[in-house]
Amino acid sequence: MTTLRTAPVTSPPSPAPGRRRVPTWARVLTVVVVGVVILSVTATLTGQYQLTSRGTTQAAVLLLLPILFAGLGGLWSERSGIINIGLEGMMILGTWGAAWAGYQWGPWAAVAGGIVFGALGGLLHAVATVTFNVNHIVSGVAITLLGMGVTKYLSTLLFEPISQNPRQSPRVEAFETFSVQPVADGLASVESQQRVLLSDVAGLLGGLVSGLTPLVIIGFALVPISYLVLWHTRFGLRLRSCGENPVAAESLGVKVATYKYIAVVTSGALAGLGGAALTLNPGQLGYLEGQTGGRGYIGLAAMIFGNWRPGGLLAGSALFGYVDGVQLRAGGEAVHGLLYGATILAVGLALLWAARRRWRAALIAAVAGAAVYAVYFSIDTVPREFAAYAPQLVTLLVLAVASQRLRPPAAIGVEYRRGEGD
């Protein structure tokens, strides 16, 4: 008779004497408050009140949705151990599927079409990586190229006879917007009073409760849902075990291949939902060749910035969406104002790290702040052509800063063959 030995149960290390661990919610709240104060000060000193206006926040919400959906797709896939840089291609498939279904049957059909076409891209990635052990990067690149080619062919075949343009679909019906009343009107009244900080907060919050669509509600709801499913259910524990140690997971009876398939197909469906969000954007309302604009990759960057966690992913998506919303709403002048805000942030970080005696980090932050302020002082506006790439530049900067604290799943990208756990 074999006796199973279990490892001794150890309690987590206690914090050092005199130091208490700050709860996660408190840290998040602190970051949000500091960010709002910096934006308020920047808007007041530079006169760029669009930085905290309700319209900018509304635009940011619409623009962060595709990034958020793509990032959630990457989260599901990579938590199971499958790298998914094919999110861009799955999103492209989703834009076409949403336009095709939405043109015929309305906005909810567009959502379903985006999900189905994105899931097909995810299924193809799962077959290649899980069943045939194709390199994850190679498969992802191939799916992106395939998505571009397939949608171009289908658009020429089905959309050109109707729209007379092989690169564009007919107009798709949009969702009706709604606001949370009377909160939205109350915040709009406070914003119009132009009081320092108070009106800025009202403008930022007002954009979150007005001009909403069902997709916005779905997007924000999927963040806690993904967290609860992946971190607080037996299914989520097994799926994440496939990304940490698939051999050990299979030895315990987990069907690793099945869970990887579920995760990657779900990933494609979420990326396709991001494509549907682009198709149903009030500024476009249809399929347009190249409309994803690399948002699948930005979603992947947001997921990495969030350290493969839903909350951090939402924060990264909000950051990229906000910068994109600012440059679209107010152009180079507002982006120029953001340089001033970045200077304030860099100086604050330098002082904080100096107080903690982290001299190297403090010096780097101080030098960065001085460099940004020199750019701000030397120009009056950021050229619109350059401002259009502000989200991509923020992506690179954020990844460079966040790379020091990342902890990806242990077995991410590792080729795995069924039966290795036997």
C-alpha positions as a Markdown table, in Angstrom:
| # | Residue | x | y | z |
|---|---|---|---|---|
| 1 | Met | 0.0 | 0.0 | 0.0 |
| 2 | Thr | 1.4 | 3.4 | -1.0 |
| 3 | Thr | 1.3 | 6.2 | 1.5 |
| 4 | Leu | 0.9 | 9.7 | 0.1 |
| 5 | Arg | 3.1 | 12.3 | 1.8 |
| 6 | Thr | 2.0 | 15.9 | 2.0 |
| 7 | Ala | 4.3 | 18.8 | 2.4 |
| 8 | Pro | 4.0 | 20.6 | 5.7 |
| 9 | Val | 1.6 | 23.5 | 5.7 |
| 10 | Thr | 3.4 | 26.8 | 6.3 |
| 11 | Ser | 1.9 | 30.1 | 6.9 |
| 12 | Pro | 2.7 | 33.1 | 4.7 |
| 13 | Pro | 5.5 | 35.3 | 6.0 |
| 14 | Ser | 4.4 | 38.0 | 8.3 |
| 15 | Pro | 5.2 | 41.6 | 7.6 |
| 16 | Ala | 8.2 | 43.1 | 9.3 |
| 17 | Pro | 7.6 | 44.5 | 12.7 |
| 18 | Gly | 6.3 | 48.0 | 12.7 |
| 19 | Arg | 5.2 | 47.7 | 9.0 |
| 20 | Arg | 1.7 | 46.9 | 7.9 |
| 21 | Arg | 0.9 | 45.8 | 4.4 |
| 22 | Val | -1.2 | 48.4 | 2.5 |
| 23 | Pro | -4.4 | 46.8 | 1.1 |
| 24 | Thr | -4.6 | 46.7 | -2.7 |
| 25 | Trp | -7.8 | 48.8 | -2.8 |
| 26 | Ala | -6.1 | 51.5 | -0.8 |
| 27 | Arg | -3.1 | 51.6 | -3.2 |
| 28 | Val | -5.4 | 51.7 | -6.2 |
| 29 | Leu | -7.5 | 54.5 | -4.6 |
| 30 | Thr | -4.3 | 56.5 | -3.9 |
| 31 | Val | -3.1 | 56.2 | -7.5 |
| 32 | Val | -6.5 | 57.3 | -8.8 |
| 33 | Val | -6.6 | 60.3 | -6.4 |
| 34 | Val | -3.0 | 61.4 | -7.3 |
| 35 | Gly | -3.8 | 61.0 | -11.0 |
| 36 | Val | -6.9 | 63.2 | -10.8 |
| 37 | Val | -5.1 | 65.9 | -8.8 |
| 38 | Ile | -2.3 | 66.0 | -11.3 |
| 39 | Leu | -4.7 | 66.3 | -14.2 |
| 40 | Ser | -6.6 | 69.0 | -12.4 |
| 41 | Val | -3.5 | 71.0 | -11.7 |
| 42 | Thr | -2.3 | 70.5 | -15.3 |
| 43 | Ala | -5.6 | 71.7 | -16.7 |
| 44 | Thr | -5.7 | 74.8 | -14.5 |
| 45 | Leu | -2.1 | 75.8 | -15.1 |
| 46 | Thr | -2.1 | 75.1 | -18.9 |
| 47 | Gly | -5.6 | 76.1 | -19.7 |
| 48 | Gln | -6.3 | 72.8 | -21.4 |
| 49 | Tyr | -9.6 | 72.1 | -19.7 |
| 50 | Gln | -10.3 | 69.3 | -22.3 |
| 51 | Leu | -8.0 | 67.1 | -20.2 |
| 52 | Thr | -10.8 | 66.7 | -17.6 |
| 53 | Ser | -13.9 | 67.3 | -19.6 |
| 54 | Arg | -16.8 | 64.9 | -19.8 |
| 55 | Gly | -16.4 | 64.7 | -23.6 |
| 56 | Thr | -12.8 | 63.5 | -23.3 |
| 57 | Thr | -13.8 | 60.9 | -20.7 |
| 58 | Gln | -16.6 | 59.6 | -23.0 |
| 59 | Ala | -14.2 | 59.4 | -25.9 |
| 60 | Ala | -11.7 | 57.6 | -23.7 |
| 61 | Val | -14.3 | 55.0 | -22.6 |
| 62 | Leu | -15.2 | 54.2 | -26.2 |
| 63 | Leu | -11.5 | 54.0 | -27.2 |
| 64 | Leu | -10.5 | 51.8 | -24.3 |
| 65 | Leu | -13.1 | 49.2 | -24.9 |
| 66 | Pro | -11.4 | 47.5 | -27.9 |
| 67 | Ile | -8.1 | 47.5 | -25.9 |
| 68 | Leu | -9.8 | 46.2 | -22.8 |
| 69 | Phe | -11.5 | 43.3 | -24.7 |
| 70 | Ala | -8.2 | 42.4 | -26.5 |
| 71 | Gly | -6.3 | 42.5 | -23.2 |
| 72 | Leu | -8.9 | 40.3 | -21.5 |
| 73 | Gly | -8.5 | 37.9 | -24.4 |
| 74 | Gly | -4.7 | 37.8 | -23.9 |
| 75 | Leu | -5.2 | 37.3 | -20.2 |
| 76 | Trp | -7.3 | 34.2 | -20.7 |
| 77 | Ser | -4.9 | 32.7 | -23.2 |
| 78 | Glu | -1.7 | 33.5 | -21.5 |
| 79 | Arg | -2.9 | 32.4 | -18.1 |
| 80 | Ser | -3.3 | 28.9 | -19.7 |
| 81 | Gly | 0.3 | 29.1 | -21.0 |
| 82 | Ile | -0.5 | 30.1 | -24.6 |
| 83 | Ile | 1.1 | 33.3 | -25.9 |
| 84 | Asn | -1.4 | 35.1 | -28.1 |
| 85 | Ile | 0.1 | 37.8 | -30.2 |
| 86 | Gly | -2.6 | 36.9 | -32.8 |
| 87 | Leu | -5.0 | 39.1 | -30.9 |
| 88 | Glu | -4.7 | 41.7 | -33.6 |
| 89 | Gly | -5.7 | 39.2 | -36.3 |
| 90 | Met | -8.7 | 37.9 | -34.2 |
| 91 | Met | -9.8 | 41.5 | -33.7 |
| 92 | Ile | -9.6 | 42.1 | -37.4 |
| 93 | Leu | -11.8 | 39.1 | -38.0 |
| 94 | Gly | -14.2 | 40.4 | -35.4 |
| 95 | Thr | -14.6 | 43.8 | -37.1 |
| 96 | Trp | -15.6 | 42.1 | -40.4 |
| 97 | Gly | -17.9 | 39.6 | -38.7 |
| 98 | Ala | -19.6 | 42.3 | -36.7 |
| 99 | Ala | -20.1 | 44.5 | -39.8 |
| 100 | Trp | -21.5 | 41.6 | -41.9 |
| 101 | Ala | -23.9 | 40.5 | -39.2 |
| 102 | Gly | -24.8 | 44.0 | -38.0 |
| 103 | Tyr | -25.6 | 45.3 | -41.4 |
| 104 | Gln | -28.2 | 42.6 | -41.8 |
| 105 | Trp | -29.7 | 42.1 | -38.3 |
| 106 | Gly | -28.7 | 45.0 | -36.1 |
| 107 | Pro | -26.2 | 45.8 | -33.3 |
| 108 | Trp | -26.7 | 42.7 | -31.1 |
| 109 | Ala | -26.1 | 40.6 | -34.2 |
| 110 | Ala | -22.9 | 42.6 | -34.7 |
| 111 | Val | -21.8 | 41.6 | -31.2 |
| 112 | Ala | -22.5 | 38.0 | -31.9 |
| 113 | Gly | -20.8 | 38.1 | -35.3 |
| 114 | Gly | -17.7 | 39.6 | -33.8 |
| 115 | Ile | -17.5 | 37.0 | -31.1 |
| 116 | Val | -18.0 | 34.1 | -33.5 |
| 117 | Phe | -15.4 | 35.3 | -36.1 |
| 118 | Gly | -12.9 | 36.1 | -33.3 |
| 119 | Ala | -13.5 | 32.7 | -31.7 |
| 120 | Leu | -12.7 | 31.0 | -35.1 |
| 121 | Gly | -9.4 | 32.8 | -35.1 |
| 122 | Gly | -8.8 | 31.6 | -31.5 |
| 123 | Leu | -9.7 | 28.0 | -32.5 |
| 124 | Leu | -7.2 | 28.1 | -35.3 |
| 125 | His | -4.5 | 29.3 | -32.9 |
| 126 | Ala | -5.4 | 26.6 | -30.4 |
| 127 | Val | -5.2 | 23.8 | -33.1 |
| 128 | Ala | -1.8 | 25.1 | -34.1 |
| 129 | Thr | -0.3 | 25.5 | -30.7 |
| 130 | Val | -2.0 | 22.9 | -28.6 |
| 131 | Thr | -2.5 | 20.0 | -31.0 |
| 132 | Phe | 0.5 | 20.5 | -33.4 |
| 133 | Asn | 2.9 | 22.4 | -31.0 |
| 134 | Val | 3.5 | 25.2 | -33.5 |
| 135 | Asn | 5.6 | 28.0 | -32.0 |
| 136 | His | 3.2 | 30.4 | -30.4 |
| 137 | Ile | 4.8 | 33.5 | -31.9 |
| 138 | Val | 4.8 | 32.0 | -35.4 |
| 139 | Ser | 1.2 | 31.0 | -35.1 |
| 140 | Gly | 0.1 | 34.4 | -33.8 |
| 141 | Val | 1.8 | 36.3 | -36.6 |
| 142 | Ala | 0.3 | 33.9 | -39.2 |
| 143 | Ile | -3.2 | 34.4 | -37.8 |
| 144 | Thr | -2.8 | 38.2 | -38.0 |
| 145 | Leu | -1.6 | 38.0 | -41.6 |
| 146 | Leu | -4.4 | 35.5 | -42.4 |
| 147 | Gly | -7.0 | 37.8 | -40.7 |
| 148 | Met | -5.9 | 40.7 | -42.9 |
| 149 | Gly | -6.0 | 38.7 | -46.1 |
| 150 | Val | -9.3 | 36.9 | -45.4 |
| 151 | Thr | -11.2 | 40.1 | -44.4 |
| 152 | Lys | -9.9 | 41.9 | -47.5 |
| 153 | Tyr | -11.1 | 39.1 | -49.7 |
| 154 | Leu | -14.5 | 38.8 | -48.0 |
| 155 | Ser | -15.0 | 42.6 | -48.1 |
| 156 | Thr | -14.2 | 42.7 | -51.8 |
| 157 | Leu | -16.6 | 39.8 | -52.4 |
| 158 | Leu | -19.6 | 40.9 | -50.2 |
| 159 | Phe | -19.3 | 44.6 | -49.4 |
| 160 | Glu | -18.1 | 46.1 | -52.7 |
| 161 | Pro | -21.3 | 45.4 | -54.6 |
| 162 | Ile | -23.2 | 47.3 | -51.8 |
| 163 | Ser | -20.9 | 50.1 | -50.7 |
| 164 | Gln | -19.0 | 50.4 | -54.0 |
| 165 | Asn | -15.8 | 50.3 | -51.9 |
| 166 | Pro | -13.8 | 47.1 | -51.3 |
| 167 | Arg | -12.3 | 48.5 | -48.2 |
| 168 | Gln | -15.5 | 49.5 | -46.4 |
| 169 | Ser | -18.8 | 48.0 | -45.4 |
| 170 | Pro | -22.2 | 49.6 | -45.5 |
| 171 | Arg | -23.2 | 51.6 | -42.4 |
| 172 | Val | -24.2 | 49.5 | -39.4 |
| 173 | Glu | -26.9 | 50.4 | -37.0 |
| 174 | Ala | -25.6 | 51.6 | -33.6 |
| 175 | Phe | -26.7 | 51.0 | -30.1 |
| 176 | Glu | -28.7 | 53.7 | -28.5 |
| 177 | Thr | -26.9 | 55.6 | -25.7 |
| 178 | Phe | -28.2 | 56.2 | -22.2 |
| 179 | Ser | -27.1 | 58.1 | -19.1 |
| 180 | Val | -27.4 | 57.4 | -15.4 |
| 181 | Gln | -29.8 | 60.1 | -14.2 |
| 182 | Pro | -30.0 | 62.3 | -12.2 |
| 183 | Val | -26.3 | 61.8 | -11.5 |
| 184 | Ala | -25.2 | 62.7 | -15.0 |
| 185 | Asp | -27.0 | 66.0 | -15.0 |
| 186 | Gly | -25.8 | 66.9 | -11.6 |
| 187 | Leu | -22.2 | 66.3 | -12.5 |
| 188 | Ala | -22.6 | 68.3 | -15.7 |
| 189 | Ser | -23.9 | 71.2 | -13.6 |
| 190 | Val | -20.9 | 71.1 | -11.3 |
| 191 | Glu | -18.5 | 70.8 | -14.2 |
| 192 | Ser | -20.0 | 74.0 | -15.8 |
| 193 | Gln | -19.1 | 76.0 | -12.7 |
| 194 | Gln | -15.4 | 75.7 | -13.5 |
| 195 | Arg | -14.2 | 75.2 | -9.9 |
| 196 | Val | -10.7 | 74.0 | -9.5 |
| 197 | Leu | -10.5 | 70.3 | -8.7 |
| 198 | Leu | -14.3 | 70.0 | -8.0 |
| 199 | Ser | -15.3 | 70.6 | -11.6 |
| 200 | Asp | -12.4 | 68.5 | -12.9 |
| 201 | Val | -13.6 | 65.5 | -10.8 |
| 202 | Ala | -17.2 | 66.1 | -12.0 |
| 203 | Gly | -16.1 | 66.2 | -15.6 |
| 204 | Leu | -14.1 | 62.9 | -15.3 |
| 205 | Leu | -16.9 | 61.2 | -13.5 |
| 206 | Gly | -19.6 | 62.6 | -15.8 |
| 207 | Gly | -18.1 | 60.9 | -18.7 |
| 208 | Leu | -18.4 | 57.5 | -16.9 |
| 209 | Val | -22.1 | 57.8 | -16.4 |
| 210 | Ser | -23.3 | 59.5 | -19.6 |
| 211 | Gly | -23.3 | 58.4 | -23.3 |
| 212 | Leu | -23.1 | 54.7 | -22.3 |
| 213 | Thr | -23.9 | 51.7 | -24.5 |
| 214 | Pro | -24.5 | 48.1 | -23.6 |
| 215 | Leu | -21.0 | 47.3 | -24.8 |
| 216 | Val | -19.5 | 49.6 | -22.2 |
| 217 | Ile | -21.5 | 47.8 | -19.5 |
| 218 | Ile | -20.3 | 44.4 | -20.8 |
| 219 | Gly | -16.7 | 45.6 | -21.0 |
| 220 | Phe | -16.5 | 46.8 | -17.4 |
| 221 | Ala | -18.5 | 43.8 | -16.1 |
| 222 | Leu | -16.1 | 41.3 | -17.8 |
| 223 | Val | -13.3 | 42.6 | -15.6 |
| 224 | Pro | -14.6 | 41.4 | -12.2 |
| 225 | Ile | -16.2 | 38.3 | -14.0 |
| 226 | Ser | -12.8 | 37.3 | -15.3 |
| 227 | Tyr | -11.3 | 37.8 | -11.9 |
| 228 | Leu | -13.9 | 35.7 | -10.1 |
| 229 | Val | -13.8 | 32.9 | -12.7 |
| 230 | Leu | -10.0 | 32.7 | -13.0 |
| 231 | Trp | -9.2 | 33.2 | -9.3 |
| 232 | His | -12.2 | 32.0 | -7.3 |
| 233 | Thr | -13.5 | 28.9 | -9.1 |
| 234 | Arg | -12.2 | 25.4 | -9.5 |
| 235 | Phe | -12.3 | 25.8 | -13.2 |
| 236 | Gly | -10.1 | 28.9 | -13.0 |
| 237 | Leu | -7.6 | 27.2 | -10.7 |
| 238 | Arg | -7.2 | 24.3 | -13.1 |
| 239 | Leu | -6.9 | 26.7 | -16.1 |
| 240 | Arg | -4.2 | 28.7 | -14.4 |
| 241 | Ser | -2.4 | 25.6 | -13.3 |
| 242 | Cys | -2.0 | 24.7 | -17.0 |
| 243 | Gly | 0.0 | 27.9 | -17.4 |
| 244 | Glu | 2.1 | 27.4 | -14.3 |
| 245 | Asn | 3.0 | 23.7 | -14.4 |
| 246 | Pro | 1.1 | 21.7 | -17.0 |
| 247 | Val | 2.9 | 18.4 | -16.2 |
| 248 | Ala | 1.9 | 18.6 | -12.5 |
| 249 | Ala | -1.7 | 19.6 | -13.5 |
| 250 | Glu | -2.0 | 16.6 | -15.8 |
| 251 | Ser | -0.6 | 14.3 | -13.2 |
| 252 | Leu | -3.5 | 15.5 | -10.9 |
| 253 | Gly | -6.1 | 14.7 | -13.5 |
| 254 | Val | -6.5 | 18.0 | -15.2 |
| 255 | Lys | -7.2 | 17.7 | -18.9 |
| 256 | Val | -4.6 | 20.3 | -19.9 |
| 257 | Ala | -5.3 | 20.3 | -23.7 |
| 258 | Thr | -9.0 | 20.8 | -23.1 |
| 259 | Tyr | -8.4 | 23.8 | -20.8 |
| 260 | Lys | -6.0 | 25.3 | -23.2 |
| 261 | Tyr | -8.5 | 25.0 | -26.0 |
| 262 | Ile | -11.2 | 26.7 | -23.9 |
| 263 | Ala | -8.9 | 29.5 | -22.9 |
| 264 | Val | -7.6 | 30.3 | -26.4 |
| 265 | Val | -11.0 | 30.1 | -28.0 |
| 266 | Thr | -12.4 | 32.4 | -25.3 |
| 267 | Ser | -9.4 | 34.6 | -26.0 |
| 268 | Gly | -10.3 | 34.9 | -29.6 |
| 269 | Ala | -14.0 | 35.5 | -28.8 |
| 270 | Leu | -13.0 | 38.4 | -26.5 |
| 271 | Ala | -10.7 | 39.9 | -29.2 |
| 272 | Gly | -13.5 | 39.6 | -31.7 |
| 273 | Leu | -15.8 | 41.4 | -29.2 |
| 274 | Gly | -13.2 | 44.2 | -29.3 |
| 275 | Gly | -13.5 | 44.2 | -33.1 |
| 276 | Ala | -17.3 | 44.5 | -32.7 |
| 277 | Ala | -16.7 | 47.5 | -30.3 |
| 278 | Leu | -14.7 | 49.2 | -33.1 |
| 279 | Thr | -17.4 | 48.4 | -35.7 |
| 280 | Leu | -20.1 | 49.9 | -33.5 |
| 281 | Asn | -18.1 | 53.0 | -32.5 |
| 282 | Pro | -20.3 | 56.0 | -33.3 |
| 283 | Gly | -17.4 | 57.6 | -35.2 |
| 284 | Gln | -17.2 | 54.7 | -37.7 |
| 285 | Leu | -20.3 | 52.4 | -37.6 |
| 286 | Gly | -19.0 | 49.8 | -40.0 |
| 287 | Tyr | -16.0 | 47.8 | -41.1 |
| 288 | Leu | -13.0 | 49.8 | -42.5 |
| 289 | Glu | -9.8 | 48.2 | -43.6 |
| 290 | Gly | -7.1 | 48.9 | -41.1 |
| 291 | Gln | -9.4 | 50.2 | -38.5 |
| 292 | Thr | -7.9 | 48.2 | -35.7 |
| 293 | Gly | -4.7 | 50.3 | -35.9 |
| 294 | Gly | -2.7 | 47.9 | -33.8 |
| 295 | Arg | -5.1 | 47.9 | -30.8 |
| 296 | Gly | -4.7 | 44.2 | -30.5 |
| 297 | Tyr | -1.0 | 44.7 | -29.7 |
| 298 | Ile | -1.8 | 47.6 | -27.4 |
| 299 | Gly | -4.3 | 45.3 | -25.6 |
| 300 | Leu | -1.5 | 42.8 | -25.1 |
| 301 | Ala | 0.7 | 45.6 | -23.8 |
| 302 | Ala | -2.1 | 46.6 | -21.3 |
| 303 | Met | -2.2 | 43.0 | -20.1 |
| 304 | Ile | 1.5 | 43.0 | -19.5 |
| 305 | Phe | 1.4 | 46.3 | -17.8 |
| 306 | Gly | -1.3 | 44.9 | -15.5 |
| 307 | Asn | 1.0 | 41.9 | -14.7 |
| 308 | Trp | -1.5 | 39.4 | -16.1 |
| 309 | Arg | -4.2 | 40.6 | -13.7 |
| 310 | Pro | -7.7 | 42.0 | -14.6 |
| 311 | Gly | -7.5 | 45.1 | -12.4 |
| 312 | Gly | -4.1 | 46.2 | -13.7 |
| 313 | Leu | -5.3 | 45.4 | -17.2 |
| 314 | Leu | -8.2 | 47.8 | -16.8 |
| 315 | Ala | -5.8 | 50.5 | -15.5 |
| 316 | Gly | -3.6 | 50.0 | -18.5 |
| 317 | Ser | -6.5 | 50.1 | -21.0 |
| 318 | Ala | -7.8 | 53.3 | -19.3 |
| 319 | Leu | -4.4 | 54.9 | -19.6 |
| 320 | Phe | -4.1 | 54.2 | -23.3 |
| 321 | Gly | -7.7 | 55.0 | -24.1 |
| 322 | Tyr | -7.4 | 58.3 | -22.2 |
| 323 | Val | -4.3 | 59.4 | -24.1 |
| 324 | Asp | -6.0 | 58.4 | -27.4 |
| 325 | Gly | -9.2 | 60.3 | -26.4 |
| 326 | Val | -7.2 | 63.5 | -25.5 |
| 327 | Gln | -5.4 | 63.6 | -28.9 |
| 328 | Leu | -8.6 | 63.0 | -30.8 |
| 329 | Arg | -10.7 | 65.5 | -28.9 |
| 330 | Ala | -8.3 | 68.3 | -28.6 |
| 331 | Gly | -5.3 | 67.5 | -30.8 |
| 332 | Gly | -1.7 | 68.5 | -30.2 |
| 333 | Glu | -2.4 | 71.3 | -27.7 |
| 334 | Ala | -3.9 | 68.9 | -25.2 |
| 335 | Val | -1.1 | 66.4 | -25.7 |
| 336 | His | 1.3 | 69.3 | -25.1 |
| 337 | Gly | -0.5 | 69.9 | -21.8 |
| 338 | Leu | 0.0 | 66.3 | -20.9 |
| 339 | Leu | 3.7 | 66.8 | -21.1 |
| 340 | Tyr | 3.4 | 69.3 | -18.2 |
| 341 | Gly | 1.4 | 66.7 | -16.2 |
| 342 | Ala | 4.1 | 64.1 | -16.9 |
| 343 | Thr | 6.7 | 66.5 | -15.5 |
| 344 | Ile | 4.7 | 66.9 | -12.3 |
| 345 | Leu | 4.4 | 63.1 | -12.0 |
| 346 | Ala | 8.2 | 62.6 | -12.6 |
| 347 | Val | 9.1 | 65.2 | -10.0 |
| 348 | Gly | 6.7 | 63.6 | -7.5 |
| 349 | Leu | 8.2 | 60.1 | -8.1 |
| 350 | Ala | 11.7 | 61.5 | -7.7 |
| 351 | Leu | 10.8 | 63.0 | -4.3 |
| 352 | Leu | 9.1 | 59.8 | -3.2 |
| 353 | Trp | 12.0 | 57.6 | -4.1 |
| 354 | Ala | 14.5 | 60.0 | -2.6 |
| 355 | Ala | 12.5 | 59.8 | 0.7 |
| 356 | Arg | 12.8 | 56.0 | 0.5 |
| 357 | Arg | 16.6 | 56.4 | -0.2 |
| 358 | Arg | 16.3 | 54.8 | -3.7 |
| 359 | Trp | 18.7 | 57.3 | -5.1 |
| 360 | Arg | 19.2 | 55.7 | -8.5 |
| 361 | Ala | 15.4 | 55.6 | -9.3 |
| 362 | Ala | 15.1 | 59.2 | -7.9 |
| 363 | Leu | 17.8 | 60.4 | -10.2 |
| 364 | Ile | 16.3 | 58.7 | -13.3 |
| 365 | Ala | 12.9 | 60.2 | -12.5 |
| 366 | Ala | 14.4 | 63.7 | -12.0 |
| 367 | Val | 16.3 | 63.5 | -15.3 |
| 368 | Ala | 13.2 | 62.3 | -17.1 |
| 369 | Gly | 11.1 | 65.1 | -15.6 |
| 370 | Ala | 13.7 | 67.7 | -16.7 |
| 371 | Ala | 13.8 | 66.3 | -20.2 |
| 372 | Val | 10.0 | 66.2 | -20.6 |
| 373 | Tyr | 9.8 | 69.8 | -19.2 |
| 374 | Ala | 12.5 | 70.9 | -21.7 |
| 375 | Val | 10.4 | 69.6 | -24.5 |
| 376 | Tyr | 7.2 | 71.2 | -23.1 |
| 377 | Phe | 9.0 | 74.6 | -22.7 |
| 378 | Ser | 10.6 | 74.5 | -26.2 |
| 379 | Ile | 7.4 | 74.0 | -28.2 |
| 380 | Asp | 4.0 | 75.5 | -28.2 |
| 381 | Thr | 2.1 | 72.4 | -29.4 |
| 382 | Val | 2.7 | 68.8 | -30.4 |
| 383 | Pro | 2.3 | 68.3 | -34.2 |
| 384 | Arg | -0.9 | 66.5 | -34.9 |
| 385 | Glu | 0.9 | 63.8 | -36.9 |
| 386 | Phe | 3.1 | 63.1 | -33.9 |
| 387 | Ala | 0.2 | 63.4 | -31.4 |
| 388 | Ala | -1.6 | 60.6 | -33.3 |
| 389 | Tyr | 1.1 | 58.2 | -32.1 |
| 390 | Ala | 0.8 | 59.2 | -28.5 |
| 391 | Pro | -0.9 | 56.0 | -27.4 |
| 392 | Gln | 1.9 | 53.9 | -29.0 |
| 393 | Leu | 4.5 | 56.0 | -27.3 |
| 394 | Val | 2.8 | 55.6 | -24.0 |
| 395 | Thr | 2.7 | 51.9 | -24.6 |
| 396 | Leu | 6.5 | 51.7 | -25.0 |
| 397 | Leu | 7.1 | 54.0 | -22.0 |
| 398 | Val | 4.7 | 52.0 | -19.7 |
| 399 | Leu | 6.2 | 48.7 | -20.7 |
| 400 | Ala | 9.7 | 50.0 | -20.1 |
| 401 | Val | 8.7 | 51.1 | -16.6 |
| 402 | Ala | 6.6 | 48.0 | -15.7 |
| 403 | Ser | 9.1 | 45.5 | -17.0 |
| 404 | Gln | 10.9 | 45.6 | -13.6 |
| 405 | Arg | 8.0 | 44.0 | -11.7 |
| 406 | Leu | 6.5 | 41.5 | -14.1 |
| 407 | Arg | 5.6 | 38.0 | -13.1 |
| 408 | Pro | 4.2 | 36.1 | -16.1 |
| 409 | Pro | 2.8 | 32.5 | -15.8 |
| 410 | Ala | 5.8 | 30.1 | -15.2 |
| 411 | Ala | 5.1 | 27.9 | -18.2 |
| 412 | Ile | 3.9 | 30.5 | -20.7 |
| 413 | Gly | 5.1 | 29.7 | -24.2 |
| 414 | Val | 6.4 | 26.3 | -23.3 |
| 415 | Glu | 5.6 | 23.6 | -25.8 |
| 416 | Tyr | 3.6 | 20.8 | -24.1 |
| 417 | Arg | 2.6 | 17.4 | -25.4 |
| 418 | Arg | -0.3 | 15.5 | -24.0 |
| 419 | Gly | 0.8 | 12.7 | -21.7 |
| 420 | Glu | 3.9 | 14.3 | -20.3 |
| 421 | Gly | 2.4 | 14.1 | -16.9 |
| 422 | Asp | 2.0 | 10.3 | -17.0 |
